[in-house]
Amino acid sequence: MEKDGLKTVEMERKESGVLTPVLNDEDPGISMMADNGGHHCQEVLNRKMDFQPGDKVVYPGHGVAEVLGIQKMSLNGKFSSFYQLQIIGTNRRVWVPVDNLETVGVRSLVPLEEIPFIYQVMAEHRLVEEQKSWFRKYMGILSKIKTGSIYEIAETYRDLVHLSREKTLSFGERRVMQLAKELLFKEIAVVSGKSEEEVAREIETILLN
């Protein structure tokens, strides 16, 4: 399938253990794959499109992944090159067209020297606009997750944590907050070489101030 000129391929593990490719026609940043087993500009500049096997990248909406290699695959009778990605911490593999990396939003990990700026974002306390309807507010925070930007994800997690102290979050808000937490903590942990528990303690301390 194709949507807005974008094709992505996922791998689905059958009961036999064989991995088979399945086209994913959803927006890659918003689909929730079931697990079977001035800074924003700098972030764009830090993207590179010539990833090599073993490189760590970020796949929007799903987090840190390892590049396993490049494969030629036939889709709709046409051969194209795909990066084969393994989502870290899961057995999920994703195939992303080499020519569509920028469209999909795949990027390199945030540089280590940018982590203090991310923590600076976490230290800010901005009020969430309550005048918006629940649906519009939910779609707004979900769209931040879809960008794949660690700064947008940090803002989303920060705002929802502060909001949770003022009221009971809806199911959708709790779901997005958990997703933002997982994406944020994982990337910072991989980049800094710390455990996710250490990162969690650092961020929790920042958010308590």
Order of alpha helices (4+ residues) and beta strands (2+ residues): beta-beta-alpha-beta-beta-beta-beta-alpha-beta-alpha-alpha-alpha-alpha-alpha
